[in-house]
Amino acid sequence: MSITVHPTAIVDPAAQLGDGVEIGPFCIVGPHVSLGARTRLVSHVTLDGNTKIGADCQLFPQVSMGFPPQDFKHKGGDNVGIEIGDRCVFREMVNIHPGTDVGKPITRLGTDCYLMVGSHIAHECQVGHHVTLSNYAQVGGNVSIGNYVTLGGVSAVHQHTRIGDYAFIAGMALVTNDVIPYGLVMGNAAHLQGLNVVGLKRRGFDRVQIHRLRAAYRQLFAYEGTLAERIEDATRLYAEEVLVMEIIDFIQSRSNGRNLTLPDMRR
């Protein structure tokens, strides 16, 4: 299998191209870029910096990766970059920035991610596997996103926020606080609406698992008592439930002093 480069593309000789890579018209690939086997740049894709993309990925027109992060503290260190897993799809106008020389140097995305038109992942983000960003979803700097997370169209996630596994962020939601694993949040500013039950069913979680998660959710986010008291009660009742304890561990391991996205108490 050979490498295919369109005559109008500009590919630095130092770039590392895996077997079967296809680079379409008017693409620009910098000297420190690495493309895994069978990855395809459709056209008008621009890649720079220490950008490493895995195998079997697809990059559509106007995708841009690897240019300096939008962080005034960054002074231009050469050790920053982007690392992307296999089988990821980046639709038109997706933009990803590398890490910074004052924080996490590498922005990472796992395998099998799908980023739709105009979505953006900022510097230092750590994104898991099977993550979907819908059209124009915006993720601020140093955000942590778990596995199987979906961000709805035109949603926005504030910098330094954590989003747990299997969470769903509704379209146009503004997320300013951490989101528990399996949570469903919506609104502006976003509030916790419940569990991402549809997503859990699609991912093969059974009725018993979902039922126990729902029971624990109702206890954790009830109106009675303090959150600390409810966590203590839930930990005692669900100590053997792995999924429930994942939520509890997430809540207790606060990151950078972030608050937690909670249900709308006005309802």
N, C-alpha and C positions, 0 to 999 in steps of 0.2 A: 504494500500500500504506500502511495507516495504523498508528498505534501503539495497542495495546490495553492498558488498565490497569484491573484489577478494582476495583470500588468500595471494597473493604476494604483495598486496598493504600495505603501512604503513600509517595508519591514527591515528593521536594523539587523545586520548580519549576526549580531551577538544574541539576538532573541532565541530562546529555546523552543522549538516546535516539535511536538510529538508526531508519531506516525499517523498519517491520514488527516492531519489538520487542513482545513480549508479556509483561506483568507480571501474575502470577496472584494469587490471594487471599492476604491478610495478609503480603505482602512489604513490606519497608522499604528504600528507596533514598535514600542521602544526597546532599547537594548537589554533591559533587565526583566523583560516579560517572559513568562514561561506558560506555554499552552499544552495541555495534556492531549493524548491521542484522540483523534477524530473530533476534536472541538472545532466548531464552525463559526466564523465571523461573517455574517451575511453581507453587510456593506456598511461603509461610513462609520466603522467602529474605531475608537481611539483608546489605546491602552498605553500607559506609561508607568514609570516607577517600578518598584519591586512587586510586581503583580504576578501571582501564580494562580493559574486557573486549571482545574482538573480535567479529566477526560470526559468526552461526550457532552460537552456543554454547547449551548447555542447563544450567540450574541447578535441581536438584531440592530437595525440602523440607529445611529446616534447614541449608542451606548458609550459611556465614558468612565474609565476607571484609572486610579493610580496617581492622579494629580494632587498637589499639596492640599492637606486638610484645611477646612475653614475654622481654624482655631488660632487666635492671635498669639497664644503662648508657644505655638510650634515655631521653632527657629530653623527648620529645614534640614534636620538630620537625615543622613542617607540610609539609616537602618530601619526605616519605617516601610510598611508595605501592606499588601492585601493577599490573603490566602483563601481560595474558593475550592470547594469539593467537587466531586464528579456529578455529572448529569443535571447541572443547573441551567435554567433558562432565564435569559435577561431580555425582556422585550424592549421596544423602542424607547429611547431617551432615559434609560436607567442610568443612575450615577452612584458610584461608590468611592469613598475616600479612604486612604490608608490611615494607619495609626499616627501617633504623634511622638516626638522625642521627649515629651514631658509626662507621658502617661503610658498607655499600652501601645507598643510600637506596631502591632499587627491588628488589622481589621480582619475578622474571620467569618466565613459562611460555610456551613456544612454541605452535605450532599443533598441532591434532589430538591433544591429550592427553586421557586418560580417567582420572579419579580416582574410584575406587569408594568404597563406604560408609565413612564415618568416617576417611578418610585425612587427613593433616595435612601441610602444607608451612610451615615456620617462616620467620622473618625472613631476608631477604637471599639466599634461595636463587635459583639461576640454573638453570632447568630447560629442556631442549631440546625438540625436536619429537617427536611420536609417542611420548610417554612414558606408561606405564600404571602407576598405583598401585592395587594390589588392596586389598581390604577392610582397613581399620585400619592400613595402612602409615603409618609415622611418619618424617618427615624433619626432622632438627634444623637449627639455624640455619646460614646461610652455607655450605650444601652446593651443590656443582656437579654436575648430572646431565646427561649427554650425550643424544644423540638415540636413539630406539628402545630406551630402557631400560625394563625391567619390574621392579617391586618386588612380590614375593609378599605374600600376606596376613599381617598382624601382624608384618611385618618392621620393623626400625628402623635408621635411618642416623644415626650420630653427627655432631654439628656439625663444620663445616670439612672434611668428607670430600669427595673427588671420586669420581665414578662415570663411567667412560668409555662411549663410544657402544656400543650393542647389548649391554650387559651385562645379566645376569639375576640378580636377588637372590631366592633361594628363600624360601618362606614361613617365617615365624618366625625368620629369620636376623637376627643382631645384627651390623651392619657398623660397625666402629670404625676401619678403615683404608681407604685408597684402593683402588678396584677397577679393574683394567685394562680397556680397551676389549675387547669380545667375551667377557669373562670370565663364568663361572658360579660364584657363591659361595653357600655354604650353611653352616648350623651356628650355634652359639651359644657363643663368638663365631664369626662367619663365617670360613670358610677358602675358599681358591680350589679349586674342585672340577674345573676344566677350562675348556673354552670353551663358550660358549652356542651349541652346534651346531644345536639345534632352531630357535632364534631366527634364526640366520644363514640356514638353509635357507628358513625362512618369508619372509625378507626378500630372497630372490633371489640370495644369494651362491652361486657355483658350486662344484663339487667341487674344482677346482684351487685356488681361493682358500682353501677350508676346509682342504684338505690341507697347504698351505704354512703356514697359521696354526698348525695342529697341530704341524707339525715345529718351527716356531720356538718354540712354547709348551714343547715337551719340552726344547728346549735352554735356554731362559731359566730354567726352573724345575726343572732337574735337580739332583741331590744333589751333583755334583762341582763344586768350585771355588766362588768367591764370586759373588754376583750381579753385581758390577761386571765380573768376568772373563767371565761368561756374556753380559752385554750387549755387551761388546766383540766377542766371537766372533759373536754373532747379527747385530750391525751390519755386520760384514764380509761375512757370508754372504747377508744379506737386504737389502742397501742399496737394491736396486731394487724391493723389495716394499713397496708403499704401506701395506697393512694392517699388516704386521709392524712397519714403522717407526713407525706411529701408536702401537702399544703401547710401543715402545722410547722414543719421545719422551715419552709419558705418564709412564713410570717415571722418566725422567731429570728431568722438570720437577716435582719435588716441590713441594707447596703447603702452606704453613704448617707445615712440618716433619712432615707426616703420614707415617706408615709405610705400607707396602703390604700389602694382603691377600695372603697366600701360601698355598700348599698345606699341608695338614696333614702335617707331617713325621713324625708318629707312626705313619702308615700303613705 
